[in-house]
Amino acid sequence: MITSVLKIAFFTKMEFIQSNVYPDLYLIKNPIKDTDSMHRMIKKMVLTKVNTEFLDKHRINELSENKMNTPLYRIRFYEYYSGTFFLIPFGEAGTDHFIENKEDPGGFISEELSHYHQYRISEFLIEYCENDSLNSIGKLHYYKGWDIIKTDTLLNQCNSHPQKELSEFAETVLDSN
């Protein structure tokens, strides 16, 4: 019994679980308590994913047809939560529901990711710069409920900042961790 408690308390590994229906959604199971360390791990994962997915030539061509008001690229992180066994009409299946199921806004039982704002950890968005369809900005927002508590700008090609390739930037950040 004591061994089980120690194993759960000290040796449970944090893991990222990708949704099978929303490729941009990751649930963090067993999040580590040190928020700064967790934010560093999320940032490292975002940079790795962006470097391998967003910079892919096919993906860039596909995204170039995107509209100015929608993100070019997005990754969302929520805490893994199993929900309750009770039949509650709004959002109690848990965030783990979205591993295999899409959002269901209608009917008697409604399941939407927005019902779980208290489990939202972070979101990374690459968007076009304001009034500029050639350059982009990538920001990683960290949340506590609905509130943004911290933002890391990982890419900024706006307002005549020196343009730096994201892959070069990602390599620099990944090497420093």
TAMOKA-V89506 format. One record per residue. N is the residue number from 1. PHI is phi in radians with two decimals (NA if undefined). Layout:
n-><N N>
phi-><PHI PHI>
This chain:
n-><1 2 3 4 5 6 7 8 9 10 11 12 13 14 15 16 17 18 19 20 21 22 23 24 25 26 27 28 29 30 31 32 33 34 35 36 37 38 39 40 41 42 43 44 45 46 47 48 49 50 51 52 53 54 55 56 57 58 59 60 61 62 63 64 65 66 67 68 69 70 71 72 73 74 75 76 77 78 79 80 81 82 83 84 85 86 87 88 89 90 91 92 93 94 95 96 97 98 99 100 101 102 103 104 105 106 107 108 109 110 111 112 113 114 115 116 117 118 119 120 121 122 123 124 125 126 127 128 129 130 131 132 133 134 135 136 137 138 139 140 141 142 143 144 145 146 147 148 149 150 151 152 153 154 155 156 157 158 159 160 161 162 163 164 165 166 167 168 169 170 171 172 173 174 175 176 177>
phi-><NA -1.12 -1.08 -1.10 -1.12 -1.09 -1.10 -1.17 -1.27 -2.03 -2.12 -1.40 -1.50 -1.22 -2.40 -1.75 -1.99 -1.48 -1.17 -1.44 -1.90 -2.16 -1.06 -1.58 -1.87 -2.17 -1.79 -1.76 -1.66 1.00 -1.07 -1.24 -1.30 -1.30 -1.06 -1.09 -1.15 -1.13 -1.09 -1.10 -1.15 -1.12 -1.05 -1.11 -1.14 -1.04 -1.08 -1.13 -1.11 -1.11 -1.11 -1.63 -1.74 -1.23 -1.43 -1.06 -0.95 -1.08 -1.16 -1.13 -1.08 -1.10 -1.33 -1.14 -1.52 -1.17 -1.39 -1.06 -1.64 -2.01 -1.07 -1.26 -2.74 -2.60 -2.37 -2.04 -2.21 -2.22 -1.27 -1.18 -2.50 -1.49 1.42 -2.04 -1.57 -1.46 -1.48 -2.05 -1.10 -2.19 1.13 -2.30 -1.37 1.74 -1.19 -1.12 -1.00 -1.51 -1.24 -2.02 -2.21 -1.40 -1.09 -2.31 -1.38 -1.92 1.46 -1.18 -1.80 -2.01 -2.19 -2.29 -1.06 -1.14 -1.23 -1.95 -1.01 -1.22 -1.82 -1.26 -1.88 -2.80 -2.60 -1.95 -2.29 -1.91 -2.30 -1.15 -1.15 -1.04 1.00 -2.62 -1.69 -1.84 -1.89 -2.45 -2.33 -2.11 -2.14 -1.90 -1.70 -1.90 -2.09 -2.33 1.19 -1.47 -1.56 -1.40 -1.78 -2.87 -2.37 -1.95 -1.58 -1.72 -2.58 -2.57 -1.88 -1.55 0.89 0.89 -1.26 -1.02 -1.37 -2.22 -1.03 -1.07 -1.10 -1.15 -1.10 -1.09 -1.08 -1.08 -1.19 -1.14 -1.20 -1.37 -1.56>
